[in-house]
Amino acid sequence: MNDGQQIRKGVPITSQWSSHWLWIPTLYLTRGLPYVILLMTSLVYYNRMGLSNGAITLTTSWFFLPFILRPLLGRIVVGYESKRFWIVLTECVMALSLVASALSVRLDNWFSYSVAAFMVIAIAAALHDVAIERLYNREALLLKRPAFFGLRAVSYLFSIIVGMAIPITLAGNLEVINRTVRPAWATLFWALAVLMIALTLLHALILPKAVIRAKLPIWSGVTRQWWHDVTAAFIRRPHYVANLVFLFCFLIPEGMFIRVAPLFLIDPGSNGGLALSPQELGLVQGTVGTFAFIAGCGLGISLVRRDGLQRWLWPFVMTLTLPKFLFVYLSYYFVSTLSIINICIIIDYFGAGLGLTTYIVWLGFCTKGKHSTFTYSLGTAITAFSMVMSGWFTGFLQEYVGYRKFFLMVAISGIISFIVAYFIPITKNIGKRERTI
């Protein structure tokens, strides 16, 4: 064993923390980029290329499928090669897929090629996500992980600015300069590809190397044992049905909302939208909204750590659901003043950050125990399945009823979040920071 290592549960863990400040921010930034590209930037891309809202939401919902299979894909990461190998490999695959997206924009069958490229990115992102989580768990000492919690979260959320706000602003400016859409978006994907290539090369150089490579092939029976242990432990928890329903249903109204809100902001007035330009959308949602969301998450986590989730459950659920009525207001009055739109976005995103704290804390509580990483993968798979189900026909529903009635329906459906939150067995100490003497 080297001097800079310790043994925890038989596994060598490095304590060379000076290098962690180099790779943790960029790694978690890269972790968030594929999510932003697949679930936010792609919405605007397909809208600018002329697809209907129904086709956009149906298509982008399928990009969640690999995240539903995350526990199985994670077993590939655990079973073969090192976590560092999988991180570099998947980032390289995502970079090549972005190159393919850039090349396909000018083709007649651009849509088929883009869906194929985005699906490859989604599969690679699921593997990438598991590899990062397991690399961090291996490298980070338990006593020092809290020091990196905020850094990881901010780096992850900052990917919205890097993957959406800046590229969409660039694409919007190029659309104005070139007077056409396709060359602008080809340039955007080239820029994202170059960024991903640079991050891949950086991580190939600075990521810590594994001292021991634990190999657990898929057919070794470990997955079956993990699945048995996880399901047995979950069923033994009190109110496990309520927990399962909460994880599946709590974010359904939010899943419907986030698919259509960007389309509403960018759609022309003839379609009932606010007719923002891509540059304005990048500012409103990608920049102002992102900082409001980060502030909401930061405040939410701080309050829960201080007082526990029980005290803040209902205020947080209200901040998640009630601001949706602001979009009812925007859709009825066709507000064109950017400052008012920004205020509505700030309130909604800040509230969403607080509300999402409830889900994150409860997901972490439900997945504690034996095989916590595998259990967490199952929890995120439930989340992904919920997002798929809530997005399949959302666009078609919006096209049928219009933006006004759609946002009213989403705001009213927020009662689902209240109902499922009512039945979860929350105690005072859940999420509360343990004080040591």
Residue, then its C-alpha position, 0 to 999 in steps of 0.5 A: m500500500n502506498d503512503g497516500q492510501q488507506i484501506r476501507k472495507g478491504v479496498p485501497i482508497t487514495s487520500q491525495w486530495s490536491s488533484h481532486w480539485l482538478w478533476i471533480p469540477t470538469l468531470y461533473l460538468t461533463r456528467g451533466l452535458p449529455y443530459v442538457i443536450l438530450l433533454m433541453t438543447s434538442l428541444v430547441y433544435y427540433n423546434r428550429m428545424g420545424l418539428s411539431n411539439g408532439a413529435i418533439t416530446l415523443t422523440t426526446s422521451w425515448f432518450f430517457l430509455p437508457f437511463i431506465l436501464r441504468p442498473l443493467l448498464g452499470r453492471i457492465v461498468v462494474g464487470y469489465e475494465s476500470k472506471r477511468f477506462w469507461i469514463v474516457l471511452t464514453e466521452c469519446v463516443m459522445a464526442l463522435s456522436l456530436v460530430a455525427s450530429a453536426l454532419s447530419v444537419r444538412l442532410d435530407n434525412w437529418f432527423s433519423y441520423s440525429v435520433a440515432a446519434f442522440m440515442v448513442i449519446a444517451i447510452a454512453a451517458a448512462l454508462h458514463d454516469v455510473a462510472i463517475e459515481r463509482l469512481y468518486n465513491r472509490e476515490a473520496l474518503l468518507l470524512k472529506r466528501p462533504a467538502f466536495f458536495g457543493l462543488r459537484a452540484v454547482s459543476y453539474l448544474f453549470s453544464i446547463i450554461v455550457g450545454m444550452a445557454i451559450p450554444i443556443t445563443l451562438a446558434g441564434n446569432l448565426e441564424v441572424i447572420n446567415r439568414t438560415v437555420r441549418p448551418a447555425w445548428a451544424t456549427l453548434f454541434w461542432a462546437l459541442a463536439v470540440l468541447m467534449i473532445a477537449l474534456t475527454l483528453l483532459h480526463a485521460l490525463i488527470l483522472p486517477k488510475a485504479v490501484i485494483r481493478a475489481k471485475l465482476p462479470i455480468w453472468s457471475g450471479v452478483t447482479r441476481q444477488w444484488w437484486h435479491d438483497v435490494t428488493a428484500a431490503f426495500i420491501r422490509r421498509p415501512h410504507y414501501v408502496a408509498n415510497l415507490v409511488f412517491l418516486f414514480c409520481f412526484l415529478i410527473p407534473e414537472g416532467m410534463f412542464i419542462r418538456v413544453a415550457p421551452l417550446f412555449l417560450i420560443d414558439p411564435g405568437s401565431n402558435g400561442g407562444l411568446a416568440l423569444s429568439p434563441q438568444e433570449l431563450g438562452l438568457v432566460q432559461g439557460t442563464v437566469g433560470t439556471f442560477a435561480f435553480i442553483a440558488g434554490c437547490g443550495l438553499g433547500i439543501s441547507l435548510v434540510r440539513r439544518d432542520g430536517l426534511q419534515r419541517w420543510l416538506w410542504p413549503f417545498v412541495m408548494t414552491l415546486t407546484l404553485p409557480k406553474f400558475l405563472f405560466v398560465y398567466l404568461s400564456y393568457y396575456f402573451v407577455s412580451t416584456l423580457s423583464i417580466i418573463n425573467i421574473c416568472i422564470i426566476i420564481d419558477y426555477f428557484g421554487a423547482g430547486l427547492g422542490l427537487t430537494t424533497y425528491i433528492v433527499w427522499l431518494g437518498f434515504c430510500t436507497k441507503g443500506k446494503h448495495s447503496t450504489f446499485t439501489y440508487s441506480l434502481g431509484t434513478a431508473i424509476t425516475a427516468f421511467s416516470m419522465v418517459m411516461s410523462g413526456w410521451f404524449t405531452g406535446f400532442l396534448q398541448e397541440y390539442v388543447g393549446y398552451r393556455k389549457f395545457f399549463l392550467m392542467v399542469a398547474i392543477s395536476g400539481i395536486i399529485s405531488f401533494i398526495v404522494a408526499y402526504f403518504i411517505p413516512i417522514t421523520k424529523n431526522i431525515g436529511k438532517r445533519e448529524r451533529t458530532i461532539 
